[in-house]
Amino acid sequence: MKRLLILACALIAPLAAADNGDIVVLEIKGGIGVATAEYVISGIEYAEERNAELIVLKLDTPGGLLNATGDIIMAILGSDVPVASYVTPAGAEAASAGTYILLASHIAAMTPTTSIGAATPVSMTGDDATPTAPPEEDTDPEEDAEVEKTPAEEAEELPGSAMERKVLNFSVSEIRSYAERYGRNADWAEDAVVSAATANAREALELNVIEFIANDIEDLLQQIDGYEVEIDSEPVTLAVADADLVTYEPNWRLKLLGVIANPEIILLLGMIGLYGLMYEGWNPGAIVPGVVGVICLLLAAYALQVLPVNYAGLALIIVGVALMVAEAFAPSFGALGIGGIAAFVFGAIMMFDSGIPGFGISVAFVIGLAILFAIVLIWLIGYLLKLRRRGAVSGRGSIVGGIGTAMEDFTDDGLVWLEGESWHARSKQAIAKNQRVVVVAMDGLTLDVRPE
C-alpha cells in the first residue's frame, strides 16, 4: 500500500507542478473599452484558477473609457496573483488611463524609449476637465490673514465649475492612493493629472514612479526574480526565473466586440444596415439585403452600448440619409444630396466626438464614406425606378407589346418567335419571314401582331 501511495504521488506531482508557477501574459493595445476590461478581468481570473506566479500586463494605450479603466483597476487590486504592468514595446505609451493602471499594479516597469503620464481627466464633451486658474490678483497678505473663510467659501473660490473641481479632485485622490499603496511618487502622479506631466522610462525610474526598466519580458523576469510584493497585506516573494510564459487570448465574443467597438466600424455597419433595409423595402422578397441589414444594425446597436456617443449626432446621420434618398426621388440639382452629405459628415463627427483617447473618428474616413454611400444610394434608387418603369417581365403583361420575329411568310395566320418560344400569330397585314413584329393583343394562346 505504501508503495502505491508513493507511486501515485510521483505521478500527480509533475501534473500539479505543470499547473503552478506559470506566468500569464495579457496585453492592452489601443483604446481601453468594455471589451478590454472584460478581457483583463477574465485573464486575471484565469491566472488565479491556474495558480500562476505572476501576471504580466503589457501596456500600449493612449487611454480609454473611465468605467472600463476602473473595472480593470479593481480587478488588479483584488487579484490574488501579483500583476506587473509593463509598458512595451519600444515607442509604446501608457498615457491617461494607462498611467492609472500602471500605478495601481504591484510592479511597474517600462521598456526604454516608452512614456507615461498625461493623465488629465477628459470630459464627455472632449474638453480638458482640469479647471483653468483665474488671473492672479495683487492682494495684501495681512488682509488675507485677518479674513477667515468657511470651507464652502474656499470651495467657491476654486477655479472652474463645480463639476470640473469634482472630477479633478476625485482623479487626484485616486491616482495618489494608487501611488502611495506601493510607495511610489504620489506628487508626480498628481502632476500627471493636474498638469498633464509626462515622463520617459529613465525619468520615471529616477522619480520613483516605476521600479524596473527592462528590454523585454525575459529581462524583466530576471530582474524581479526574488522581488517581494504585498498580496492582501502579506509579503510574497516572486520566483519567476524559470517559469513558463502562457499568453491568454480573448474568446471569440471579446474579439468580435473589440473589432466592432470602433467608431469607424460602427458607422460602416450602420450604413450597410440602413441601405440593406431600404433595398428590401423597395424590392420586397430579395431577403438577403434585409437579413444582412438587420444583422449589421443589431451589431452596430450592440457596439454603441459600450461607447460614449452623442445621440444628436446620430439624429443628424439619419437626416443626412433621408436627404440623400430625397435627392434620388426628387432631383434638386444636388442641393438635397449635398445637404445630406454635410448632415451625415457633421453627425458622424459629433456622434463620436467624446475626446476620449482611442475612440475618435477620422474626418477623412467620414467624408469618403458619405460620398461613396451617396453615389451608391443615388445609383441604386435610379436603377430601381428604371426597373419599375420597365413594367412586367413575365406573363401576359410582358407579352403584349413585346417584339417578336416572324418564322415564315404569312398574311392571316402564321408562326412568330417570342421570348424563346414559337407562338401562333395572326395579322391583317402581310408579314415576311424574319420580319420583326409587335404583339398588339393576346387571345388565349394566339397573338395578334403587326409589323414593327
N, C-alpha and C positions, 0 to 999 in steps of 0.2 A: 504494500500500500504506500509506504514512504517513497519507494522508487517511482511509483506512478505520479504522486504529487510533485516530485522534483521534475519529472519529465514534462508534466502539464505546465508548471511554472516556466520551464525553459522555452516551451513553445509560445506561451502567451506573452512573455516579456518582450520579445522583438516586436510583436504587433503593437503592444502598448507604447513602446519606445518610438515606433514609427508614427504614432498619433500624437506624440507630445514633443514640445520643444521646437516646433516649426515656426517660421516667420511668415506671417500673412501680409502680402503686399497689396495695397489698394492704391488707386490713382484718381485724383481730381484734376481734370484738364478742361479749361474753358470756364464759362459761367456756371455758378453754383445754383442749381434749381432743385425742384422737388425730386426729380429722378436721381440727382447726385446725392441728395440726403438719404433717400431710400437705399441707394447702393452702399453708401458708407455705413449706415446703421446695420444693414444685413451683413456686411463684411465683418463688422465688429462682433456681431452675434455668431457668425461662422467661426471666427478666431476663438471666441470663448468656448464654443462647443468642441473645438479641436484641441482645446487646452494649449493654445500657442504660447510661445515665449514672448513674442513681440509682434506688434502691428506697425508696419512702415507705410505711412500715408504720403505718397508722392504728390506734391502740390505744384500746379502751374495754372494760376487763375487770376483774372482781373477783378474778381469779386462776384457778387450774386445776390440772391434774394435773402432778406432778413430772416424770415421764418425758417427757410431751409438751412441757413447757417446756424441758427440757434439749435435746430434739431441735431445737427452734426456735433456741435459743441457739447450738448447734453449727453449724447452717446459716448463721446470721448471721456468726459468727466466721470461718467458712470461705468466705464469699461473695467472689467476685471483683468484685462490684458493691457500692459503698457503700450502707449501709442507714441511713435516717433514720427513727427511731421517733418518731411524732408523736401525743401524747395529744389526741384531738379526738373529738367536738365539745365545745362549752361544756357543763360539767357532767359530762364523762366522767372516768374514773379509770383509773389503771394501778396497781392495788393488787396486793400479794402477787406472784404470778408475773409480772404486768405490769411491776413495778419491776425485776426481774431482766432482762427483755427490753429495757427502755428503757436500762438502764445498760450492757448488752452491745452496744448498737448504736453505729455510727460517729458518728452525730449524734443527740442527744436534744433534743426540742422539745416544747412544750406550748401548748395554747390557753389564754387567760385563763379563770379560774374552773374549771380542772381540778385534779386532785390525784394524787399518787403516794405510795407508802410502804406501811406496814403489811405488811411482808414477812416477818413471823414465821412460821416453818415450822409446819405443822399436821400432827398425827399422823393415822394412818388411823382412829383411834377418834373423831376430831373434836375432840380436846383440843389446847390450846396446847402445843407441844412445847418451849417455852422453859423451862428449869429455873427453879424458884422458889427464890430465895435464902433460906437459913435465917436466923433472927433473929440479929442481931449480939450478940456477947458481949464484955464488957469483958475485955481482955487486956493484959498488960504488954508493951510494945514490946521492952524489953530481953530478956525471956524468949524472945520470938519470934525475936529476932536470934540468940540463942545456940543455938536448936534448928534444926538443918539437916534438911530433909526431902527425901526422894528424890522424883523426878518421879512415881513411882507413888503415893506417899502424898499428894502435892499433888493429883493427879487424883482420888483417892478423896474428898478433902475438898470438891471442887466440888459445888454443889447439883444436885439432880435425879438421875435414873437414868443409867446408862452410855449407854443408847440416846439419851436426851434430850441428853446432852452431845455425843454424836457428831453428831446431827442439827444441833444449834445450831452447833457449831464448823465443820462442813462448810459450812453455809449462809453463815456469816460469811466464811469463806475464799473461797467462790465469789463473793459479791457484792462483796467488797473487790477481788478480782482484776479483775472487770469494770470497776469504777470507776477503778482505778489504770491500767488499759490505755489509757484515753482521758483521763487527767489530771483525773478528776472527784473529788468529795469522798468519799473512802473511809470517813471517820469517820461521816459522816451515813448512808452506805449500811449500815454496821454497826449504827448505831442503829435503822435501819428493820427490821433483823432481830431484834436483841436487845430493843429497847424498843417495837417497832411504831410508830416515828416516821413521821409523815406531813408532807407539805408541799404547799402550793398552787403554782401556776405562778411567781408572783413570788418566793416564798420559795426555791423550787428554783433559780431563776436566781441569786439573791443568794448561796446556799450553794454555788454551783458544782456543782450536781447535773445541770443541763441547760445547753445552750448558747444556745437560742433560745426566745423566746415569739412566736408568730405567730397572727394572727387566722384564717387559712385556709391552704390549701396554696399558693396563689399568693403570699401574703405570705411564707411560709416559703421558697419557691424564690428569691424576690428577695433574701432575707437571706443565704442560703447560697451564692448565685452567687459563685464565686471563692474559696469556703472550701476549705481544704486538709485532707484526711483521709489516713490511712495504710491502704494495702491491701498485705498481705504485706510489711510494713516499708518500703514505697515510698510517698513522698508523691504524692497525686493531688489535682489542683485541679479542683473541680467547675465545670462550665459548663452551668447548668440554666435560665438566664433565659428562653430561647426554646424550650425542649424541650417535646415533646408529652407529655401525660399518657395512659397506657394502663392501664386498670383490668383487673386479672387476676381472672377469675371462676373459682371452683372447678368441676370437672366434675360430672356428674350423680351419680357414686358418692360423692363427698365431700359433695355437697348432701344426698343420702339419709342418709349416715352422720351428718351434722350434725343432721338432723331427728330420727332415731330414737335417737341417743345422748343422750337426755333422760330422766331418771328417770320422769317422768310418762307420756311416750310409751311407754317400755319396759313400764311397768305396764299400760297400756291394751292394748298388743299382746299381752302375756302372757295377760291375762284373756280377750280375744277368742279367742286361740288355744285356751285350755283349754275354753272354752264351745263353740267350734266342734267340737272333737274329741269332747266329751261328747255333743253333739247327734247327731253322726254315729254314735256308739256306740249311742245309744238308738233311732235311726231309720236303720238301715243302708240305703244306697242313695241317700241325699239328695245325696251327692257334694260339693255346693257348700260346706256348712259344714265338711266335713273338709278340703277343699283350702284354704279360707281360714284355717282353724285352723292347719294345718301351716305355711303361709307366714308367718302372724303370729308363731308360736312360733320359727321359724328367724330371723326378723328380730330378735326380742327377744333370742335367744341370741347373735346376732352383735353386737348393741349392748352386751350385758353383758360381752363380751370386752374392751371398751375403757373400761369404767367400774369404779371401785372399789366392790365390793358385798360385803355381809355375807351369807354363804350360810345362816346361822342364820335371818336374816330371810326368805330365800326358802323355807326349810322351813316357817316359820310361815304364810306365804301359802298354801302347799299344804294345810296343816292347816285353815286357815280355809275354803278352798273345799270341802274334804271335809266339814266340819261343816255348811256350807250345804246341800250335797247330802243329807246325812243328815236335816236338818230337813225337806226336801221329801218324803223317802220315809217317815220315821217322825216325824210331828209330835210335838214335845215342848213345846208351848205356848210356843215361842220360845226355849227355853234353848239348843238347839243352834245356832239361827240367830244369836242374839246372841253366843254364843261364837265362831262362825265369823267374824262381822263384826269382833269385837275382835281375834281372831288375825290376820285379814287386815290390819287397820289397823296393829297393832304390828309385824307382819312387814314391811310396806311401808316404815314409818319406819326400822326397824332396817336394812333392806336397803340403803338409800341414805344412811344417817347417817354419812358419811365426814368431814363437817366441811369439805370442800374447797369453796371459793367457786365458785359457778356450777353445782354439781352436787347441790344439795339438792332436797327434795321438799316440796310444800305439804301440811300436815296436813289442811286443809280439803278439798283435792282428793282425798286418800286416803279420808277418811271418806265423802265424797259418792259416790265411785266404788264403795266397798264396799257402801253401802246400795242404790245403783242396781243393781249386779250381783246382790245378794242377792234383790231383788224380781224381777228378770228370771229368775233361776235357779229360784226357787220357782214362779213362774207357768209357766215352760217345762216343768218336771218334772210339775206338776199337769196341764197340758194333754196331755202325752204319756201320762200314766197314764189320763186320761179317754179318749183315743183307743184305748188298749189294751183298756179295759173295754168299749168300744162293739162290739168284735168285727169280723167281716168286713164289708166294704163292697161286695163284688162276688162273683159266682159263687153256687154253691149255698148257701154259708153265709149270704149276705146275703138270699137269697130266703125260705128257711124262717124263719118268724117275722116276715116283712115284712108291711106293711099295704098293701092294695090297695083298689080301688073297683070295684064291680060295674058292668058296662057294660049289663046287661039284667036283667030278672026271670028267675030260673031256680030249679028245685028240685034237679035232678040235675046236668045239665051246662050250662055257660054260659061267658061271657067276663068276665074281670076285667082291669083296667088296673093294672099294677105296674111301677115303675121305668122308665116311659116306653115300655112295650111292652104289647101285647094278649096275654094268656095264656088258654089253655084251662083251665077250672077245673071242679071238681065239688064238690058239697056235699050232705050228708044233710039239711040244713035249708033251708027256703025263703029265698031271697036276693032282696031288692028292688033295683031299679035305683038306682045311685048310693050304695048302702049300703056302708059300709066293712067289709072282711073281713080276716081274719088267715090267713096261709098256715101250715097245720099240718104239711104233708108235701109231697114232690115226687116224682112218678112219671114219669120221663122228662121230657117237656115238658108234663105235666098237673099242675096244682096242686090239692091237697086243701085246701079252705078252710072257714071257719066264720064266722058273723057276729062282728064285733068286740064 
